Amino acid sequence: MLEKDLANSLREIHAQIKVAKTLGIALKHHLDGKVLEGARAGEQVLLINRFLRTALVARESMWGYTQRFLTVDSLYQRMADSGDLPTWKRTKWLEDGTDHDTHAKDLIPIIHGHMKTLVQHIEVIEKELAKAENRLQMERGEQASTEIMVREMIREEEEREKTLTDDEYMDRLIEENSEEEGKWDDEDSEIQNSNEEPCRMTPESEWARLEKTLRELEYAHQYLPQRKIRWTSPNKRSDVRCTFCASVWHFSDSCPTMTDGDERFRFVQRRKLCQYCLEDCDPNKTCPRERDECFYCNIIWKVKSLRFLIPNDNGHHRALCNIPNSKNLLKERIQEVKGEMEKMERVF
């Protein structure tokens, strides 16, 4: 029974020694900038915390099993010396009891060396963690400033909201965005009409492009334009009903009964309603609203890396837009861009 306990303690001690060695290699890669290069502060804090937890657990486990081994080994020796256990059994255990050296006098210096290294690793990790947490605080400060700005913009928008119907509301939004949209159209036209031979991007410029795209995607994932889903909409005319639930208390775009853009689009198709005005239009005539642009699509169009989110459906009423429900698509695209960056890292 004593030998089994000693053997188990030895296995655990050497297992923690392996953990300590692996941690040392991982920490070296981190300090060389090969692990978290380009990672955001939150990712850095997460990984460095894992380093710290691994180091602390390895240190405590190694120390705990060492104490247990020394206690049981001392008891075993005393019992052999007093004749309570055969001396030959103790001798045999010391010679070939396990795959590891069973002599305490040889084991203690080994453990002491690894414990000392672990303590040094922990000190380095704690310093790295403090740096990463400082960077995270700075990022959060920048993010908080952005959030305040966005909230202020939303508040100002709500104060200016004087619209009575879905269509009138969209008219005003399109008018506000038309000037900016025209600027983007002009820029796109200049690019398309250029006679210059396109130049091949250098690895540095391609990396910068991917970084910019990733930042835009991550920002969009956080601040994707959302619908104001609510049962009652301010300044709502009582004679205009919601297309999806027939309520007179909210706009169609704010309907809480049916919130997904794709589901709404299928609903309109099943009812054979017009996708531009949500009414029972004459299909043989052009809807007066066909040229009206979707508020959500207009916002996304301004950032080229996000244009893949815009539905290819020849236009639609803003209440049918699926951009507010596109976070999963953004996640997939973010992973694709990260994959491209990882490939570049392996090549260069």
Secondary structure, DSSP 8 states (H G I E B T S, - for coil): -HHHHHHHHHHHHHHHHHHHHHHHHHHHHHHTTSSSTT--HHHHHHHHHHHHHHHHHHHHHHHHHHHHHHHHHHHHHHHHHHTSS-HHHHHHHHHHSSSS---HHHHHHHHHHHHHHHHHHHHHHHHHHHHHHHHHHHHHHHHHHHHHHHHHHHHHHHHH----SHHHHHHHHHHHHHHHHHHHHHHHHHHHH--S------HHHHHHHHHHHHHHHHHHHHH-------S--TT--TT---TTT--SSS-GGG-SS---HHHHHHHHHHTT--TTTSS---TTS--TTTT---HHHHHHHTSGGGGGGS--SS---GGG--GGG-HHHHHHHHHHHHHHHHHHHHH-
